[in-house]
Amino acid sequence: MPIVADQRPSLKISFGAGGGGVFASGVPVLAGEAVEDLFGVVLPAGRRGPLALFQAENWLFGAATVPVGPGLEDTSRRLYGIILQATRGWHLARVWNYVPAVNESGPGGLENYRVFCRGRSLAFEEALGGGFKARLPAGSAVGTRSGDLTVAFAASRVPARQVENPLQMSAYEYPGDYGPRPPSFARATVVSERDHATVFISGTASIRGHSTISPHETRQQLDCTLENLTRISSACGLGPCLDQGGTSARHFKVYLRDEADLPLVASNLEERLLSKGDSVSFLHADLCRAALQVEIEASLFGVTRPLA
């Protein structure tokens, strides 16, 4: 799988200054935060194969970077199998996937994203049985400039409530047009604890039903993406604006296929989405569909508004 070099530093995923866990995503940073540290101080909790584990109160975290020498499908299936073993007794709430050459063709001419999706789906089914779709976490999968597969996750002792977007078909129900196994993720998950909630919004793009809207047109795709975020925000109980003006700490990642789109997208988001105090990273990445130009995800901590 040929990888296009990029001289910019890649986003680093940190599991707390006290935990000592920093992983390179292989996704170059265009602007904003270069280190994503979502969970504060955590403690190392051992290893499971290539997976480094960390823990804080009611949360278990983990990450691994592995070569795809055996093949992307087999690597994805094996790594997810390890993650699902490590989180047995926990509730998987969010997974981040950084997939090498995500839009290029793999074995048999199948796009690497679809190869990855097949391996991931098979691992879920093997670990959780035929009803695994009801337990899928929020997720994202973008292309990395690295030749390795990097996966990070967060799991809670509290059950994670799946939330779907009324404007979109659930990804795990996509028809066979999108590959032999549909993508295995929920549009969002809500983890409600005693007096607050954590909300993970999956990578969100210009998709209605299961169709791509305005292929290759960044401005129109951004409009559709923001409307999708409005609808999933309301479905989560955050109001239409992702708890804007609320008590939560909001973290955004914005993935751009074309770095030249940064000024357009950044100025629009400053006006229409972002607030002072938000953490945001603008990243250069290929996306799960070759016709998509922009994708946005969000993680919100300390949400206190009533959630359904």
N, C-alpha and C positions, 0 to 999 in steps of 0.2 A: 504494500500500500504506500504509494509515494506521498510524502508529506511536504507541504509548502512551508519553507522557512519563514519566520517572522522575527525581526530583531527586537521587538518589544518584549519586556518581561511578561510572563504569564501570571494570571491570577493565582494567588496562593490561598489555600484553604487552611485556616488555623483552628485548632481545637484547644483554645485557651492558652494564655501565657504560662500558666502553671502546668499544662498538660504536655507541652513539648511536641505536639503533633502538628506539623506543617506539611502540606501536600501541594505540589504544583499541578494545576489543572491542565496545563498545556494550551490554555486559551489566552491570547494576548490582550493586555489592557490598553484600551484607547484613551480613556479618561476616567477620573474618579478614583475610588478606593482600589488599591492594588492587593490588599489582603482582606479576605472575608473572614471575620471572627464573629460568628453569630451567637455563640453559646457561652462566652465568658470563661471563667476559670473552671476547668474540668480536671479530673484525675485519670491517669492512665489505668486501664482495666484489662491489661494483658493483650494477647494476640490470639487470633484464630487463623492459622495459615498465613496468607499474605495480609490479612486484615488487622489493622491496629485499632484497638477499642479504647474508648474513653467514657467516663460516667460523671454525671452531676445530678444529685437528688433523684428525680423521677425520670431521668433521661439516660439513654445509652446512645453513643455516637460511634461511628467507625468510618474508616477510609482505607482504600488500597489502590495502588498503582501496579498493574501487571502487564507484562508483554503479551501480545496476541499471537505468539508463535504457533500455538496449536490450532489457530483459526479463531476468528472473532466469535462465531456462534458458540463453540465449545468453551472459550474463555469466559464469555458472558454467562453461560449456563453454570459453569463451575463456580465463578465468583459469587453469583447470586445465590447459589446453593449454600455457600459458606455464610453469606450474610443472613440467610433465613435460618440457618442453624444457630448462629450467634444471637439472633433476636427471638429465639423461641421463648415464649412467656412474656414477651414485650409486644408492643403494637407499632409496627413500622409506619411512620408518619410522613417521611420525606426522603427521597433519593435523588441525588444529582449524578448524572452520567456524562462523562467526557469521552467521546467515541472517536477513534482515529478515522480520518478520511470518510466522514459519515455519509457523503453523497456519492462516493465512488463505488464501482462494482466490485463485489467480492466473488466467491466461488459460484460458478454457474451463472454469472451475470447478475446476481441479485444484489441490489444496493446494500451497502454496509449497514445502514440504519435498519433495514428490514432483516438483515442477518442478525444484528444485535437484538432486535425485538423478538425474534424467534427463540434465541437462546434464553433471554430473560423470561419470556412467557412460559417456556418449558420448565424452567427452574421453579417458578411460582406454582405451577400445577403439580410438580413432583412433591413440593414441600407442603402445600396447603390443600391439595385435592381439587376436584372439579369445581368447587364453589369459590375458587381463589379470587375471582373478579370483585367479590364483595369486600375483600380485605386489601385491595391495592392502595398504595400510598400516593400522595402527590409526587410528581416527578418532572424531570426535564432531561433531555439528551441533545447535546450539541457537539459539533465537530471540534476536535483538538488538533493542534499542530504537532503534537507528540505522536510517536508510534505506539504508545501504550494506552491501555484502557484504564481510566481513573473513575472510581465510584465512591461516593460518600453518602452516609445516611444518618438519619436521626430517628430514634424509636422511643416511645413513651410507655410508662407503666399504665397510663390512662388510655383507654381506647380512643382511637382517632376516628372522627366522623368524616366519611366521604361526602364531598359536595360536587355536584355537576352543574355545568352551565346550561341554562335552558335554551340558549342559542346554538349549542353545539351538540352533536352526537357524542356520547361517551367514547373516548378513544379506544377503550377495550371492546367496543362493539363495532368498530370500523369494518366495512365489507372487505372481501378478499382483494379488491383493487389495490389496497395499501400493503400487501404482503401476505405471506402464508400464516402469520400470527399477528394480530393487532397489537398496538402499543399497550403496555401494561402499566397504566397509571390513572389516578383520579385527577380531575381538574383542580381540586383543592382538598385539603384536610384541615379540620379544626380539632385541636386538643384542648378541652376545657378542664381546668383544674379548679381549686377551691374558689379563688376570687379573681381569676384572670384566665385568659385563653391565649394559645399560640396558634397562629393561622399560617399555613403554607399554601401559596398560590403557585400552581405549576407553571411551567413555561407556556406563555399565552401568545398566540399569533393570529394572523388573519385567516381564520377558518370559521365557516358557518356550516352547520350540519357536519358533513365530513369534507366539504369542498374548500379549496383554496380560493380566497377572494382577492381580486386584483393581482394576479401573478406578476412578480418582478417590479411592482409599482410601490415604492417605499411610502410615499405620502398617503396613498389610499390605504395601504396595509396598516399603517400606524393608526389611522382613524378607526379601522375595524378592530384592531387589537385593543385600543383604549375602550371601545364600546364593550368588547368581551370582558375586559377587566371590570368595568362598571357592573355588568350583569353577574359575574361570579362573586364580586364583592357583596352585592346585595344578597345573593344566595347564601353566602357564609354568615350573614347577619351583621356585616360591617357598615351598612349603609352603602350608597352608590360610589363612594370615593375612597375605599380602602382605609377606613378609619381616619381619614384626614381630619385634623383638629382634635383627635382623640388622645388617649394616653399612651398608645403603643409606640414602640420603637420600630420603625419601618426600614426594611432593607430591600433594595431593588438590584437586580442584575438585568442589563439591557444588552442583548446580543445583536450585532449588526453583521450582515454578510459582507457589505461594502463599507469600508472605513470612510469613504467620501460622504456617506450619509450621516456622519456624526453631527455636524452643525445643525442640520435640519431636525434630526430626531431629538437632540439635546435641547434645542430651543423650544420645541413643542412640549416636551415633557416638563421643562421648567414652568411653562405656562399652564399646563393642563393636568399634571399629575404630582409633581414633586413639591415638597414643603421644606422649609428650613429645618435642619436637624435630621433629615432623611439621609441614609447611607445609600450610595448608588455607585455601581461600577458599569462602565460602558466597555463592552468586550467585542473583539473581532472573531467571529465564529461562523462556520457553515451551520445551517439549520436542518431540521429533520426532513424538510421538503426542499428540493432544489429551487422552487419558485418563491420561497419565503425569504423576505429581506430583513425582517425585524422580529424579535421575540422578547417578551418581558416577563420576568418572574418576581415574586415578592414573598418576603418572610416577615411576619409581624409578631412581636413579642410584647406581653403585658397588656393585651386587649382587655378592657374592662366593660365595654358596652355590652348590653344584653345580646347574647347569641342564641339563635333558635336551636 
